[in-house]
Amino acid sequence: MKKFLAPLLLSVWSASGLTPTAHAGPKLNFPAKYIVFDIGDVLVALRLDEWKARMLPIAGALDDPDFRAVVEAFETGKSDRAEFIRGLRGLRPENKDLRDQDIITAWNSQLGDADCGALRKVRELKEGGFKTYALSTTNPLHIPLIEERMRGCFPGEKSDPLALLFDKRFYTPDLGMLKPDPAIYRKIVAAGAMDPARTLFLDDSPSNVIGAQQAGIFALLVPIMGQGPRYFDWLPKILPEPGATISSPVLRPRLRDD
């Protein structure tokens, strides 16, 4: 197990500009039972370049504290759709003539297509006896689009495909907090009646992986969609071995020489 897993994880972390460091982190007890998936760039593609180009004229600067405050309030359920649009419009005088739909279209440009192959694998895992969950930093404008695109991978089905994919979907507006706060992972573990020692969390963000580790959950960093080895090519290989544990190394940014 260790001989297989070590080079595999090193290849994934290396592609992400991170390296695992020796650390007695959380352990995953096999067989794992609970699997938690991030959604953005793990199950549904994000078009960040297009989104940045469309949102920059509205926000002025995407790292502006006022813009970040408007977004965070929307993503944590502290503001509704009307308040969010009003908050974005108020960021710059030039926004006063923007229609609501102009702002919504720019905001929603972030979402790409669902990875139907990955979603079919999620269903296979659930049908095989795993408890599967989604945990996404998102907002009330994105949620219906995300779910529509995931459902689109299973056309013609009589029952809701999402019910056959996930035991529960956790969205940050309902949870009132954001990743990577360790409290959000503890909250979903309790809500899903999960055993942390048998829970695997997959995310494409290093900070989110570290937050889950700090909450005592075994977490793996997976490549952004289209930018590394597909995690579903190797995920089944590390799930079915009973009676083994593996440590979850802490991730730290690789320092550049230049």
N, C-alpha and C positions, 0 to 999 in steps of 0.2 A: 504494500500500500504506500509506504513512505517513498520507496524508490520511484513509483509512478507519479505520485502527487507532487513531490518537490520540484522536478523540472517543469511539470505542467504549470504550476502556479508561478514559477519564476518567469516562464515565457509570457504569461498573461500580465503580470506586474511590470515586466520589462517593457512591454508594448505600451504601457500606460505612463512610463516615466517614473515609476515608483519601485522601491525594493522592499521586500519583507525583512524585518530585523528579528534577531533571536529574541523571543519573548514568550513567557508562559501565559498566553492569552486564553480566551475561552476555548473550550474543547467541544467537539461535536461527537456525541455518542451514537454509534451506529447500532441498528439501522435508524437513520434520520426519519422523522415522521412529519415535520412541519417545514414547508418551504415558503419563504416570503420573497416576492419579486418586486423590485422597483418597476415602474412602467416606462417612463421617459428614456428613450435610447436603449432600453432593454427589451421592451415588448412593442413599443410604438416609437417610430423615429421622430427625432426633433430636427427641425430645420432652423438651426440657430442663426446661421448667416443671414437668411432671408428675414427672420424675425428681428434681428439687430438692425438691419437696413431700414425696416419699416417703422420700428419703434424709436429709433434715434431721433428723428425729427419731432416726435411727440414728447419724449422724455428730456431731450437736450443732452443728457449723459446717462448711460445705463447704470453707472455706479453712483449717481446722484442720490444723496440720502433721502430727499423728498420722494423721488421715484421709488426707491426701495421701500420706503414706509407705506406708500400706496399699495404696492404689490404685496407686501407682507400682510397688511390688514386684510386683503382679499383672499390670500392663500390660507389664512388662519381663521376665516369665518367672522372676522370683526367688522367687515363691511360687505354690503350687498352689491349687486351688479350696478345699480344706479350710482351708488356712492363711489364705486371704483372708476366708472367712466367720468364722473364729475371730478374725481381726484386727478386723473390723468389730464383732463382738459385744463385744469387749473395750473398745471406745471409751467406752461409757457403762454405768453399773450397770443402767440401765433395759433394756438389750438382753439381759440374761441369760435372759429368758423367751422371746425370739424363736426361732422355729423356723428351721432352715436355709432352708426354702422361703420364709419371710417375707422374709428378707434377699435371697434370689435374685430374688424377684418385684419387690422395690423396686429392686434394681440393674438388672434387665433392662427396667424401665419406660422407660428412656431411648430404646429403639429403636422407631422408627415403621416406616412402609411403605417399600418400595423404589420408586424412580422408574423405572417400567418403560419409559417413553419414553426416558429417558437411557440405560438399559442397552441398549435396542435400538440406539441410536446408537453406543454403544461397540462393539457387535457389528459394525455396519456399518463402522466404522473398522478393526477387526481384519480383516474380510473384504476390505477395500480395500487391505490390505498394511501397515498400521501395526502396530507391536508395542505392545500395550496391557498396562498393569500397574496394580495397586492397591497403595496404601501407606496403612495405617490404624493409628492408635493405638487399640488395642483390647485384648481380654482373652479368656481361654478360655471365659468364660460367654457373651460376646457373639458370638464368631466363628461358632458353629453357627447362631445365630439370624439373623445378617447373611446368611450364605450361604443359609439356607433361604428368606429373603425375596427374595433376588436370583433364586434358582432358580424361585421362584413366578411370576416374570414370563414364564417360558417353559414352560408346562405341556405335558405329553404328549410331551416330547422324549426320545428314546431315549438319546442321549449326554448327558453332564453339561453343562448350559448354561454353567457357569462356565469350563469349558475352552474354550468358544467365545467367551467374553468377554475373558479375560485370558491372556496368556502366562505370567504368574506373579502370585500374590497375596502381598504382603509384610505380615506382621503383627508388631507390636512385640514380643510375647512371644517370637517366634522370633528376632528381631534383637537383643534384649537392650538396647535403647535406645529413646528417644522422640524424636519430632519436638518442637521444631525443631532439635535438635542437627545441625549440618551433616554429622557423621559418618554419620548414618543414610542420608542421600541418597547419599553416596559409596559406602556399603556396597551399596545396592540397584543402583546403576549398575554396580558391578563384578559383582554376582551375576546381573544381567540382561544382561550384556555390551552395555550401552548406550553410545552415543557422546554424552557430555554436550552437545556442541554441536548435536546434533539431537534433544535430549530436551526435552519440554514437560511441566511439572508443574502440576496444577490443584488448588487447595485453597481452602477458605473461611476459613481462619485467616491473618491477616496475619503472625503470627510464623512460621508454617510456610512461608509464601511466602518470607519473608526468609531463613530457614534454608536453603532450597533455593538461593536466589540466592547465598548465601555459599559454598555447595558448588559453584558454577559452573554451575548448571542454570537455564535460562530458566523462570520460574515466573509464573503468573497467579493473581491473587485472583479467585475467582468468588463470586457472591452465594449466601448461604444459601438452601436450597431454599424457594421461595415468597416470597422477600423481595427479588427483583430480577430483571433480565432473565435469561432462561434462557440459560446459556452455550452450549448446543448450537444455539441459533439463530444464533450468530455464529462458533462455533469452526470449522466447516468452511470459513468464508471466509478464515481466516488460515492454514490448513494447506497448501493445495495449490500455493502460488506458489513455484516453484523459483528458485534463484539470488538470493535476497534474505536480508538479515539485519535483525533488529530488536533494539534494546537493551532490556533488562529493567530498568525503573526501580526504584529502592529505594522501599519504602513507608514512610512515616512518619505517625504519627497526626496528624490535623488538630487544631490547637489551637483550643479554644473561646474566644469573647470574654468569656463570663460566668464 
